[in-house]
């Protein structure tokens, strides 16, 4: 997993491979490290995730909760079709902010009312 910092306000997490029991632990550990960093946008780029199970869903929900507790936003982007399908079937696609790609995230956050 890699992390990219953009302009001091945006953190992009890049999980890779499987978001299963092991992979989700790594993602949750990153969320723990980010806790307390205020006024940031957390973006999870899922383009390199080729498998996600219930442990991966729990990790994403944990991240959303951590972001909200830190007064941050969490946005998912670059969802592979299998991941997108899981979010739709569990109706979590209505819980998460989801963008097609990173440019869409940037366009969304340029809107003053949404940039908080």
Backbone as ProteinMPNN parsed JSONL, in Angstrom:
{"seq_chain_A": "XXXXXXXXXXXXXXXXXXXXXXXXXXXXXXXXXXXXXXXXXXXXXXXXXXXXXXXXXXXXXXXXXXXXXXXXXXXXXXXXXXXXXXXXXXXXXXXXXXXXXXXXXXXXXXXXXXXX", "coords_chain_A": {"N_chain_A": [[0.84, -1.17, 0.0], [0.512, 2.19, -0.81], [0.933, 5.676, -0.004], [-0.004, 8.887, -0.952], [0.654, 12.29, -0.629], [-1.037, 15.222, -1.265], [-0.783, 18.587, -1.891], [-0.876, 19.227, 0.87], [-3.433, 19.01, 1.956], [-4.803, 16.872, 0.929], [-4.886, 13.406, 1.079], [-3.975, 10.513, -0.503], [-4.727, 7.191, -0.577], [-3.473, 4.1, -1.674], [-4.438, 1.148, -1.866], [-3.472, -2.232, -2.651], [-3.891, -5.23, -4.544], [-5.416, -7.706, -2.674], [-8.223, -6.95, -0.723], [-8.735, -8.381, 1.76], [-8.773, -10.305, 4.765], [-6.045, -9.929, 5.56], [-5.116, -7.778, 3.888], [-6.96, -5.792, 4.546], [-6.298, -5.204, 7.155], [-3.918, -3.784, 6.878], [-4.871, -1.488, 5.592], [-6.618, -0.463, 7.549], [-4.73, 0.106, 9.521], [-3.428, 2.261, 8.34], [-5.488, 4.145, 8.409], [-5.664, 4.532, 11.153], [-3.235, 5.825, 11.633], [-3.738, 8.2, 10.332], [-5.675, 9.41, 11.823], [-6.812, 12.233, 13.613], [-5.62, 14.15, 12.052], [-6.676, 17.034, 10.906], [-9.107, 18.652, 8.731], [-8.596, 17.463, 6.247], [-8.724, 15.744, 3.126], [-9.448, 12.49, 2.499], [-8.648, 10.199, 0.146], [-9.386, 7.19, -1.372], [-7.902, 5.27, -3.623], [-8.924, 2.767, -5.483], [-8.071, 1.347, -7.673], [-6.1, -0.628, -7.987], [-6.994, -2.789, -6.589], [-7.868, -6.093, -6.62], [-9.55, -7.885, -5.462], [-12.116, -8.056, -3.037], [-13.484, -8.713, 0.106], [-15.781, -9.302, 2.85], [-14.206, -8.395, 4.964], [-12.756, -6.385, 3.767], [-14.827, -4.587, 3.222], [-15.505, -3.91, 5.849], [-13.142, -2.609, 6.573], [-13.247, -0.343, 4.888], [-15.549, 0.912, 5.893], [-14.685, 1.374, 8.501], [-12.678, 3.212, 7.918], [-14.232, 5.333, 6.911], [-15.637, 6.049, 9.194], [-13.463, 6.819, 10.834], [-12.492, 8.992, 9.36], [-14.648, 10.783, 9.534], [-14.688, 11.188, 12.306], [-12.372, 12.606, 12.529], [-12.987, 14.955, 11.385], [-12.78, 14.952, 8.616], [-13.082, 14.244, 5.085], [-13.94, 11.343, 3.235], [-13.35, 9.842, 0.208], [-14.031, 7.511, -2.31], [-12.376, 6.264, -5.184], [-11.802, 5.287, -8.647], [-13.005, 2.675, -8.837], [-12.845, -0.77, -9.313], [-14.872, -2.974, -11.315], [-15.788, -5.398, -9.873], [-15.537, -4.548, -7.187], [-17.156, -2.306, -7.169], [-19.61, -3.539, -7.67], [-19.956, -5.06, -5.313], [-20.241, -2.983, -3.432], [-22.612, -1.865, -4.401], [-24.439, -4.027, -4.138], [-24.51, -4.327, -1.384], [-25.569, -1.969, -0.727], [-23.929, 0.054, 0.086], [-22.934, 1.872, -1.591], [-24.454, 4.105, -1.456], [-23.692, 5.209, 0.875], [-21.01, 5.921, 0.844], [-18.963, 8.521, -0.592], [-18.378, 8.507, -3.959], [-16.256, 8.643, -6.719], [-15.484, 8.665, -10.212], [-12.774, 8.981, -11.02], [-9.573, 10.432, -10.051], [-9.481, 13.072, -10.984], [-12.186, 13.742, -11.042], [-12.651, 13.768, -8.322], [-11.126, 16.007, -7.596], [-12.536, 17.999, -9.019], [-14.988, 17.867, -7.699], [-14.27, 18.736, -5.16], [-13.599, 21.338, -5.658], [-15.866, 22.823, -5.608], [-17.108, 25.315, -3.618], [-18.933, 24.899, -1.42], [-18.602, 22.232, -0.938], [-15.998, 21.829, -0.31], [-15.137, 21.669, 2.248]], "CA_chain_A": [[0.0, 0.0, 0.0], [1.266, 3.438, -0.814], [0.187, 6.88, 0.354], [0.462, 10.09, -1.626], [0.153, 13.531, -0.045], [-1.213, 16.257, -2.288], [-0.959, 19.97, -1.443], [-1.048, 19.367, 2.31], [-4.806, 18.789, 2.415], [-5.347, 15.643, 0.353], [-4.095, 12.187, 1.242], [-4.494, 9.46, -1.373], [-4.277, 5.848, -0.222], [-3.485, 3.211, -2.839], [-4.334, -0.272, -1.528], [-3.178, -3.065, -3.816], [-4.129, -6.666, -4.397], [-6.621, -8.209, -2.038], [-8.728, -6.352, 0.51], [-9.288, -9.474, 2.548], [-8.385, -10.177, 6.172], [-4.7, -9.351, 5.675], [-5.054, -6.474, 3.23], [-7.774, -4.806, 5.257], [-5.556, -4.793, 8.358], [-2.981, -2.737, 6.454], [-5.644, -0.281, 5.325], [-7.072, 0.052, 8.839], [-3.56, 0.685, 10.197], [-3.217, 3.586, 7.746], [-6.524, 5.035, 8.944], [-5.275, 4.853, 12.527], [-2.163, 6.829, 11.552], [-4.287, 9.467, 9.84], [-6.593, 9.983, 12.812], [-6.368, 13.454, 14.262], [-5.201, 15.143, 11.062], [-7.92, 17.744, 10.599], [-9.316, 19.381, 7.474], [-7.987, 16.757, 5.126], [-9.543, 14.892, 2.284], [-8.864, 11.163, 2.343], [-9.102, 9.567, -1.089], [-8.918, 5.811, -1.509], [-7.835, 4.873, -5.028], [-9.081, 1.311, -5.455], [-7.794, 0.808, -9.009], [-5.21, -1.789, -7.93], [-7.61, -3.838, -5.769], [-8.455, -7.099, -7.504], [-10.482, -8.721, -4.701], [-12.537, -7.496, -1.762], [-14.509, -9.486, 0.784], [-16.418, -8.569, 3.946], [-13.169, -7.718, 5.749], [-12.478, -5.152, 3.036], [-15.947, -3.679, 3.485], [-15.345, -3.418, 7.222], [-12.035, -1.648, 6.56], [-13.724, 0.904, 4.289], [-16.467, 1.534, 6.851], [-13.826, 1.866, 9.578], [-12.044, 4.421, 7.396], [-15.231, 6.394, 6.848], [-15.869, 6.474, 10.583], [-12.258, 7.527, 11.285], [-12.452, 10.284, 8.67], [-15.669, 11.651, 10.128], [-14.245, 11.545, 13.659], [-11.264, 13.554, 12.374], [-13.531, 16.078, 10.605], [-12.254, 14.817, 7.256], [-13.937, 13.569, 4.11], [-13.369, 10.166, 2.597], [-13.929, 9.61, -1.114], [-13.506, 6.355, -3.036], [-12.305, 6.495, -6.63], [-11.245, 4.228, -9.501], [-13.515, 1.386, -8.374], [-12.97, -1.867, -10.279], [-16.256, -3.462, -11.388], [-16.184, -6.286, -8.772], [-15.659, -3.761, -5.953], [-18.352, -1.483, -7.361], [-20.754, -4.435, -7.526], [-20.106, -5.375, -3.886], [-20.79, -1.797, -2.772], [-24.004, -1.726, -4.825], [-25.244, -5.105, -3.552], [-24.647, -4.071, 0.056], [-26.131, -0.621, -0.679], [-22.959, 0.981, 0.666], [-22.646, 2.918, -2.578], [-25.183, 5.304, -1.039], [-23.064, 5.69, 2.109], [-19.712, 6.495, 0.496], [-18.803, 9.399, -1.746], [-17.649, 7.74, -4.968], [-15.946, 9.362, -7.957], [-14.896, 7.821, -11.25], [-11.32, 9.069, -11.016], [-9.037, 11.47, -9.179], [-9.89, 14.375, -11.516], [-13.553, 13.976, -10.572], [-12.515, 14.145, -6.906], [-10.666, 17.398, -7.569], [-13.645, 18.845, -9.459], [-15.977, 17.874, -6.626], [-13.784, 19.518, -4.021], [-13.469, 22.749, -6.047], [-17.116, 23.482, -5.27], [-16.87, 25.876, -2.281], [-19.755, 24.301, -0.371], [-18.178, 20.856, -0.705], [-14.557, 21.785, -0.088], [-14.831, 21.606, 3.689]], "C_chain_A": [[0.886, 1.234, 0.0], [0.332, 4.59, -0.467], [0.824, 8.05, -0.372], [-0.155, 11.291, -0.926], [0.095, 14.575, -1.143], [-1.517, 17.58, -1.595], [-1.279, 20.143, 0.047], [-2.443, 19.109, 2.834], [-5.382, 17.452, 1.954], [-4.369, 14.499, 0.567], [-4.754, 11.112, 0.388], [-3.878, 8.139, -0.947], [-4.466, 4.948, -1.432], [-3.357, 1.755, -2.379], [-4.139, -1.09, -2.798], [-3.502, -4.517, -3.509], [-5.473, -6.968, -3.764], [-6.97, -7.41, -0.787], [-9.503, -7.439, 1.243], [-8.825, -9.263, 3.984], [-7.026, -9.497, 6.323], [-4.623, -7.943, 5.088], [-5.836, -5.404, 3.963], [-7.094, -4.339, 6.539], [-4.572, -3.683, 8.028], [-3.714, -1.418, 6.222], [-6.124, 0.347, 6.634], [-5.924, 0.675, 9.622], [-3.258, 2.074, 9.644], [-4.252, 4.58, 8.262], [-6.176, 5.46, 10.368], [-4.196, 5.926, 12.536], [-2.689, 8.196, 11.132], [-5.204, 10.159, 10.846], [-5.988, 11.234, 13.439], [-5.852, 14.508, 13.305], [-6.461, 15.812, 10.522], [-7.9, 18.393, 9.21], [-8.602, 18.752, 6.29], [-9.048, 15.999, 4.348], [-8.805, 13.572, 2.139], [-9.483, 10.545, 1.094], [-8.532, 8.155, -1.111], [-9.044, 5.431, -2.978], [-7.822, 3.345, -5.064], [-8.723, 0.635, -6.782], [-6.936, -0.454, -8.995], [-5.743, -2.915, -7.042], [-8.283, -4.833, -6.705], [-9.42, -8.037, -6.791], [-10.841, -7.994, -3.424], [-13.627, -8.377, -1.18], [-15.079, -8.647, 1.928], [-15.403, -7.849, 4.828], [-12.777, -6.401, 5.08], [-13.577, -4.126, 3.226], [-15.835, -3.073, 4.872], [-14.236, -2.375, 7.278], [-12.482, -0.315, 5.974], [-14.671, 1.647, 5.229], [-15.696, 2.102, 8.034], [-13.143, 3.162, 9.154], [-13.002, 5.594, 7.331], [-15.51, 6.945, 8.24], [-14.679, 7.286, 11.101], [-12.167, 8.907, 10.641], [-13.451, 11.251, 9.292], [-15.27, 12.093, 11.529], [-13.106, 12.559, 13.627], [-11.684, 14.798, 11.595], [-12.953, 16.115, 9.195], [-13.319, 14.191, 6.365], [-13.196, 12.37, 3.563], [-14.109, 9.95, 1.283], [-13.241, 8.399, -1.737], [-13.446, 6.701, -4.518], [-11.651, 5.307, -7.326], [-11.704, 2.839, -9.045], [-13.524, 0.363, -9.501], [-14.407, -2.407, -10.234], [-16.63, -4.413, -10.243], [-16.378, -5.536, -7.447], [-16.921, -2.905, -6.017], [-19.612, -2.323, -7.15], [-21.009, -4.777, -6.062], [-20.718, -4.191, -3.148], [-22.259, -1.591, -3.146], [-24.896, -2.778, -4.175], [-25.483, -4.899, -2.062], [-25.26, -2.698, 0.329], [-25.209, 0.375, 0.022], [-22.541, 2.052, -0.336], [-23.4, 4.206, -2.261], [-24.6, 5.916, 0.233], [-21.766, 6.429, 1.799], [-19.85, 7.53, -0.616], [-17.922, 8.634, -2.727], [-17.475, 8.6, -6.213], [-15.291, 8.397, -8.936], [-13.377, 7.797, -11.174], [-10.881, 10.242, -10.144], [-9.406, 12.866, -9.675], [-11.309, 14.726, -11.087], [-13.555, 14.359, -9.096], [-12.115, 15.609, -6.813], [-11.773, 18.354, -7.995], [-14.711, 18.959, -8.382], [-15.536, 18.789, -5.492], [-13.538, 20.977, -4.377], [-14.738, 23.528, -5.753], [-17.005, 23.993, -3.843], [-17.674, 25.21, -1.177], [-19.299, 22.891, -0.02], [-16.715, 20.749, -0.311], [-14.182, 21.664, 1.374], [-14.125, 20.342, 4.07]], "O_chain_A": [[1.881, 1.304, 0.721], [-0.887, 4.495, -0.616], [2.048, 8.185, -0.4], [-1.357, 11.306, -0.659], [1.069, 14.785, -1.865], [-2.44, 17.652, -0.784], [-1.905, 21.133, 0.426], [-2.628, 18.997, 4.046], [-6.349, 16.96, 2.535], [-3.18, 14.614, 0.272], [-5.944, 10.834, 0.534], [-2.657, 7.982, -0.954], [-5.48, 5.019, -2.127], [-2.275, 1.178, -2.488], [-4.58, -0.699, -3.879], [-3.4, -4.969, -2.369], [-6.522, -6.545, -4.25], [-6.134, -7.214, 0.094], [-10.73, -7.42, 1.331], [-8.517, -8.136, 4.37], [-6.879, -8.582, 7.134], [-4.117, -7.025, 5.733], [-5.427, -4.243, 4.001], [-7.293, -3.202, 6.966], [-4.407, -2.745, 8.807], [-3.229, -0.356, 6.612], [-6.04, 1.563, 6.803], [-6.122, 1.672, 10.316], [-2.875, 2.969, 10.397], [-3.921, 5.737, 8.525], [-6.371, 6.617, 10.74], [-4.239, 6.84, 13.36], [-2.147, 9.227, 11.531], [-5.473, 11.354, 10.728], [-4.799, 11.275, 13.753], [-5.662, 15.656, 13.705], [-7.218, 15.205, 9.765], [-6.849, 18.64, 8.618], [-8.066, 19.455, 5.432], [-10.117, 15.669, 4.861], [-7.655, 13.548, 1.7], [-10.701, 10.39, 1.006], [-7.336, 7.955, -0.895], [-10.147, 5.289, -3.506], [-6.824, 2.715, -4.716], [-9.046, -0.536, -6.983], [-7.037, -1.271, -9.91], [-5.032, -3.882, -6.772], [-9.159, -4.466, -7.487], [-10.042, -8.889, -7.427], [-9.981, -7.382, -2.791], [-14.575, -8.747, -1.871], [-14.885, -7.432, 1.973], [-15.713, -6.796, 5.384], [-12.499, -5.414, 5.762], [-13.304, -2.935, 3.373], [-16.043, -1.873, 5.056], [-14.378, -1.36, 7.961], [-12.134, 0.739, 6.506], [-14.602, 2.871, 5.346], [-16.013, 3.187, 8.52], [-13.041, 4.101, 9.944], [-12.633, 6.722, 7.657], [-15.606, 8.157, 8.434], [-14.866, 8.323, 11.736], [-11.806, 9.881, 11.303], [-13.123, 12.41, 9.545], [-15.489, 13.246, 11.902], [-12.899, 13.29, 14.596], [-10.84, 15.598, 11.192], [-12.673, 17.185, 8.655], [-14.329, 13.676, 6.846], [-11.97, 12.382, 3.443], [-15.337, 9.884, 1.252], [-12.016, 8.279, -1.694], [-14.347, 7.35, -5.048], [-11.036, 4.448, -6.694], [-10.884, 1.934, -8.886], [-14.143, 0.596, -10.539], [-15.075, -2.297, -9.206], [-17.711, -4.253, -9.676], [-17.283, -5.859, -6.677], [-17.659, -2.795, -5.038], [-20.568, -1.867, -6.523], [-22.157, -4.782, -5.619], [-21.617, -4.372, -2.326], [-23.062, -1.188, -2.304], [-25.99, -2.46, -3.71], [-26.54, -5.256, -1.542], [-25.446, -2.314, 1.483], [-25.66, 1.418, 0.496], [-21.875, 3.022, 0.025], [-23.031, 5.278, -2.741], [-24.978, 7.022, 0.62], [-21.462, 7.446, 2.422], [-20.734, 7.432, -1.467], [-16.843, 8.167, -2.363], [-18.428, 9.208, -6.699], [-14.63, 7.438, -8.537], [-12.76, 6.734, -11.251], [-11.709, 10.952, -9.574], [-9.623, 13.763, -8.86], [-11.6, 15.888, -10.8], [-14.366, 15.18, -8.667], [-12.7, 16.368, -6.04], [-11.934, 19.415, -7.391], [-15.276, 20.033, -8.178], [-16.345, 19.53, -4.934], [-13.289, 21.786, -3.483], [-14.704, 24.755, -5.658], [-16.825, 23.191, -2.927], [-17.14, 24.976, -0.092], [-19.579, 22.405, 1.076], [-16.245, 19.653, -0.005], [-12.998, 21.564, 1.695], [-13.803, 20.143, 5.241]]}, "name": "protein", "num_of_chains": 1, "seq": "XXXXXXXXXXXXXXXXXXXXXXXXXXXXXXXXXXXXXXXXXXXXXXXXXXXXXXXXXXXXXXXXXXXXXXXXXXXXXXXXXXXXXXXXXXXXXXXXXXXXXXXXXXXXXXXXXXXX"}
